[in-house]
């Protein structure tokens, strides 16, 4: 849960959620639809964003889940920021 909380803090769009009953993790985003937009293109961009975040954070989630990394180290590896910035709660926005 520590990894998800730290990761969500740095996200500008969407959020990761953890189902505490079965440890399933999912990522949620939303799309504001207006009449003057190309909905198909918006959906493509939204899905590309979701897949990019999975590619970025997926390995770190797996490492934390299987116990080969702790949350703060896994996030540091993903974001490539100094450990003291993460400890201070000032992870850069991604």
LINKA-V331179 format. One record per pair of residues at least 24 apart in sequence whose ideal C-beta (glycine too) atoms are under 8 Angstrom apart, sorted by the first residue. I is the first residue (numbers start at 0). J is the second residue. Records with the same first field share a line. If there is no record, write none. Layout:
# LINKA-V331179
I=J ; J
This chain:
# LINKA-V331179
1=69 ; 70 ; 71
2=59 ; 60 ; 63 ; 70 ; 73 ; 74
5=70 ; 71 ; 74 ; 85 ; 90
6=56 ; 74
8=88 ; 90
9=78 ; 90 ; 91 ; 92 ; 93
10=52 ; 92 ; 93
11=92 ; 93
12=48
13=48 ; 49 ; 52
15=56
22=64
24=60
26=52 ; 53
55=93
